[in-house]
Amino acid sequence: MACATRSIRRTPDMALLTVRNLAVRFAGMRDAVPAVDGVDLDVAEGECVALVGASGSGKSQLLLACTGLLAAGGAATGSARFAGRELLGPGGAAAGVRGSGIGMIFQDATGSLTPHRRIGELLAEVAVATRGCPRARARAEAARMLERVRLPDAGRHLRHYPHELSGGMRQRVAIAAALMARPRLLFADEPTTALDPTVQAGVIALLEELRQDLGMALLLVTHDLGVAAALASRIAVMQGGRIVETAPTASLLRAPQHPYSAALLAALSAGIDG
């Protein structure tokens, strides 16, 4: 029995992810500013777009809304379409495409990996659940995927538990787990947070290599404009739940049009100069 493979229908100039007037509110905040407030965003096949902004600006809530993972009391309105399928609402396809269509790397790699399951079991289960792989083949794929994400001594780590790995290794395992489903679009929520600079650079290089090799789109959430500049062809700047500027990366770095974008760029420059 073979694993299911994804069927990609590419339509020129058609976005893979289309978000229109997306708002996220939580119970008890009727008069408060929405966590996400009327956001429009497109991500094309194979493209990397970065959502950049401070903590609490709505970046992560946008990803969670599109994957049906909002916390209790959260509700999303507007439209988010993945490959033409509406993700939001009671009949939305968020749960159906999560994993197989849209992969997710969470900010806390440790929390996203089941602590009592060995790494090999964790990865194999993704292929079994999302693609119907026989377990023997899924285990073999898990070993190859750990090698692909450049986890040192990959075969040995198949038998380890998440807590036995370093933070950088756990992040690579989290990336491998998301890719076991062969998604067309990968959501990466602060994938380099809490990693030291050397490990961070390695994760950035790995994500770019995998995106190009697999032809996958990437929607990156980060507070770090430097990380966004290293990976994304376009950057959307979020402030107070809204996207205040969207531009090609080179254009935004050269001449930001919104004061908040300019402030982020100034902070990046100060960090480099310091």
C-alpha positions in Angstrom: 0.0 0.0 0.0 1.4 3.3 -1.0 1.2 6.6 0.8 -1.2 9.2 -0.6 0.6 12.0 -2.5 -0.6 15.5 -2.8 -2.1 16.6 -6.1 -1.0 20.2 -6.8 -3.1 22.1 -9.3 -1.1 25.3 -10.1 -3.0 28.2 -11.5 -0.9 31.1 -12.7 -1.2 34.3 -10.7 -3.7 32.7 -8.3 -2.9 32.9 -4.6 -2.7 29.6 -2.7 -3.9 31.4 0.5 -6.3 34.3 0.2 -7.3 36.2 3.4 -9.9 38.9 3.2 -11.2 41.2 5.9 -10.2 38.7 8.6 -11.1 39.6 12.2 -10.5 37.7 15.4 -12.3 38.5 18.6 -12.5 36.8 21.9 -15.5 36.5 24.2 -15.7 39.4 26.6 -13.9 41.9 24.4 -16.9 43.4 22.5 -15.7 47.0 23.1 -12.0 46.1 22.9 -9.8 46.3 19.8 -10.0 42.9 17.9 -6.9 40.7 18.1 -7.0 40.8 14.3 -8.8 43.6 12.6 -9.8 43.5 8.9 -6.7 41.8 7.5 -6.1 41.1 3.8 -3.2 38.9 2.8 -2.2 36.7 -0.2 0.4 33.9 -0.4 1.2 32.4 -3.8 2.4 28.9 -4.5 6.1 28.6 -3.6 6.3 32.1 -2.1 7.6 33.1 1.3 5.7 36.0 3.0 6.7 37.3 6.4 4.3 38.7 9.0 6.4 41.1 11.1 5.4 42.9 14.2 5.6 43.1 18.0 4.2 40.6 20.3 0.4 41.0 20.6 0.1 42.5 17.1 -2.1 39.7 15.9 0.4 37.7 13.8 -0.1 34.3 15.6 -3.8 34.8 15.9 -4.1 35.1 12.2 -2.3 31.7 11.7 -4.5 30.1 14.4 -7.7 31.4 12.8 -6.7 29.9 9.4 -6.0 26.5 11.0 -9.0 26.4 13.3 -6.9 26.4 16.4 -8.1 29.6 18.1 -8.3 29.3 21.9 -11.6 28.9 23.6 -13.8 31.9 23.2 -12.1 33.0 20.0 -14.1 33.6 16.8 -12.9 34.5 13.3 -15.0 36.4 10.7 -14.2 37.3 7.2 -12.7 34.9 4.7 -9.6 32.7 4.4 -9.4 30.5 1.4 -6.8 27.8 0.8 -6.6 26.4 -2.7 -10.1 27.7 -3.2 -11.6 26.1 -0.1 -13.0 28.4 2.6 -11.3 27.7 6.0 -13.5 29.7 8.3 -17.1 29.2 9.6 -19.0 26.1 10.7 -18.6 24.4 7.3 -15.0 25.6 6.9 -12.2 23.3 5.8 -9.6 24.3 8.4 -9.5 21.0 10.2 -9.5 19.1 7.0 -6.5 20.8 5.5 -4.5 21.2 8.7 -1.4 19.0 8.4 -1.9 17.7 4.9 -2.5 21.0 3.2 -1.2 23.5 5.7 1.6 22.5 8.0 2.3 24.3 11.3 5.5 24.9 13.2 4.6 26.3 16.6 6.7 28.9 18.5 7.2 26.4 21.4 8.8 23.3 19.7 8.9 21.5 23.0 5.2 22.0 23.7 4.2 20.9 20.2 6.0 17.5 20.5 4.2 14.8 22.5 6.6 14.3 25.4 6.0 10.6 26.0 6.4 9.5 22.3 9.8 8.8 20.8 10.8 11.0 17.9 10.5 8.2 15.3 7.0 7.4 16.5 6.0 11.1 16.4 7.1 11.6 12.8 5.7 8.3 11.5 2.3 9.0 13.1 2.0 12.2 11.0 2.5 10.3 7.8 0.0 7.6 8.9 -2.7 10.1 10.0 -2.4 12.6 7.1 -1.4 10.4 4.1 -2.4 6.9 5.0 1.2 5.6 5.0 1.7 2.0 6.2 3.7 2.2 9.5 6.8 0.5 8.2 7.1 2.9 5.3 6.3 5.9 7.6 9.1 4.9 9.9 11.5 4.7 7.0 10.3 8.2 5.9 10.8 9.5 9.4 14.5 8.5 9.3 15.0 10.1 5.9 13.2 13.3 7.0 15.5 13.7 10.1 18.4 13.4 7.8 16.8 16.0 5.5 16.5 18.5 8.3 20.1 17.8 9.1 19.7 16.4 12.6 23.1 15.0 13.5 23.2 11.2 13.9 19.5 11.1 12.8 19.1 7.3 13.1 20.0 7.4 16.8 17.6 10.2 17.6 14.6 8.2 16.3 14.7 6.4 19.6 15.0 9.5 21.7 12.2 11.5 23.5 11.9 15.3 22.9 13.3 16.3 26.3 16.5 14.4 25.4 17.3 16.9 22.6 18.6 20.4 22.7 16.4 23.3 21.8 17.8 23.6 18.3 17.4 19.9 17.7 13.8 20.0 18.9 13.1 22.8 16.4 14.4 20.7 13.6 12.2 17.8 14.7 9.2 20.1 14.7 10.0 21.1 11.2 10.4 17.5 10.2 7.1 16.6 11.8 5.3 19.3 9.8 6.9 18.2 6.6 6.0 14.6 7.0 2.5 15.5 5.8 3.9 17.1 2.6 2.0 20.4 3.0 1.7 22.9 0.2 1.9 25.7 2.7 3.9 25.9 5.9 3.0 28.3 8.7 6.1 29.0 10.9 5.3 30.9 14.1 8.5 32.5 15.5 10.6 29.4 14.5 13.9 30.9 15.7 12.7 32.3 19.1 14.9 31.4 22.1 17.6 29.9 19.8 21.2 31.2 20.0 22.4 33.1 16.9 24.3 30.2 15.4 21.4 27.8 15.7 19.0 30.5 14.5 21.0 31.0 11.3 21.0 27.3 10.7 17.2 27.1 11.0 16.7 30.0 8.7 19.0 28.4 6.1 17.2 25.1 6.5 13.7 26.6 6.0 14.8 28.4 2.8 16.4 25.2 1.4 13.4 23.1 2.2 11.0 25.7 0.7 12.9 25.7 -2.6 13.5 22.0 -2.7 9.9 21.0 -1.9 8.2 23.9 -3.9 6.3 24.8 -0.8 4.9 28.2 0.2 5.9 29.6 3.6 4.0 32.1 5.8 6.5 33.2 8.4 5.6 35.0 11.7 8.4 36.8 13.4 9.1 39.9 15.5 12.6 40.0 13.9 12.8 42.0 10.7 16.3 40.5 10.1 14.8 37.0 10.0 12.0 38.2 7.7 14.6 39.8 5.3 16.6 36.6 5.2 13.7 34.4 4.1 10.8 36.4 2.6 10.2 37.9 -0.8 7.4 40.0 0.6 6.9 41.4 4.1 3.6 42.4 5.7 4.0 44.6 8.8 1.3 44.2 11.5 0.5 46.7 14.3 -2.5 46.6 16.5 -4.2 43.7 14.7 -3.9 45.4 11.3 -1.5 45.1 8.4 -0.1 48.6 8.0 2.2 48.0 5.1 2.9 45.2 2.6 5.8 45.4 0.2 8.5 43.4 -1.6 11.3 42.9 0.9 13.9 44.9 -0.9 11.5 47.9 -1.3 10.5 47.9 2.4 14.1 47.7 3.5 15.1 50.5 1.2 12.1 52.9 1.7 9.5 51.9 4.3 6.2 53.8 3.8 4.7 53.5 7.3 6.2 55.0 10.4 6.0 51.7 12.3 7.9 49.9 9.4 10.5 52.6 9.6 10.8 52.1 13.4 11.3 48.4 12.9 14.0 49.0 10.3 15.7 51.6 12.6 15.8 49.0 15.4 17.3 46.4 13.1 20.0 48.9 11.9 20.7 49.8 15.5 21.2 46.2 16.4 23.5 45.6 13.5 25.6 48.8 14.2 25.7 47.9 17.9 
